[in-house]
Amino acid sequence: MAVALEFTPPFEPGIFDFLAARAVAGVEEADSCSYARTLLLPGGHGWFHVAWDGSALWLDHALEDPADAPILLSKVRHLFNLDHDPLAADAALGTHPLLAGRIALLPGIRLPGCVDPAEILIRAMVGQQITVAAARTALNQLVALSTPSRLAHGSMTHFFPTPPELAAGGRDILRGPQRRIDSIVAVARMLAEGSLQLGPVDTQDSLAEKLLPIPGIGPWTVGYVAMRVLASNDIFLPGDSAVRNGYGLLRGDTLAQARTIKAAELARMAEPLRPWRSYATLHLWRAASLPNGQ
């Protein structure tokens, strides 16, 4: 039986589109108002489904071990940023002349979280310097390495591959520059062996200390992982092409003009938006995805 999830309104459902654009076939199902996926939990296999009906969020799930229910609920709440108070963020960002219209149009925008920190790091590395669609194709192929679910539901038949599975077989499936493949496989091995661990006890600084020395990981990946693993409110990605394009389109540039904007200009623009720059990033991503930034 589905149960209602508590949150502080407003709730802007664009997070479903974000997750749908990145959904991995066989692991996740998503559209503009629902999201579902398989999940490995301490007591066994499971899946969950979250749906938005325009005023409420509904959670349905199945678990091999009912004792895993609180853990699943915690992961779902983190994924959908349900402990966020959007009123404070919207009030602060709404004072910026470039963002005021976006805040009025999209109140209550949510920062996508994650259900597994190691998974998000791998997904971020696979997605570096390629399109979201290309990253999704690569991740779909990696599902061949993963464990079948004993609680298959709809098209969700497998789990996202674990670090040991990726370390063992990722090199045979991943495509692209050899250095990037080497980096992904090496990080999967570190995660599998426990020499690299990520989690909610981390801070932005500790993530940077752990990740930046690893070949193939740069500031963009660290920032993206901090946004999704830590739900960090104040991450800005001035080197991100969608952030750049969204900013340019909102101020009236053509896309060609927007592509000439330098990271330093973007960083200066975002400075007054502290401590809510992660949510400004989301608004700029959304603006970049729509014609003329509308």
Secondary structure, DSSP 8 states (H G I E B T S, - for coil): --EEE---S---THHHHHHHHT--TTTEEEETTEEEEEEEETTEEEEEEEEE-SS-EEEEEEESSGGGHHHHHHHHHHHTTTT--HHHHHHHHTTSTTTHHHHHHSTT------S-HHHHHHHHHHHTTS-HHHHHHHHHHHGGGS-EEEEEETTEEE----HHHHHHHHHHH--S-HHHHHHHHHHHHHHHHTSS---TT--HHHHHHHHTTSTT--HHHHHHHHHHHH--TT---TT-HHHHHHHHHHTT--HHHHTT--HHHHHHHHGGGTT-HHHHHHHHHHHHTSGGG-
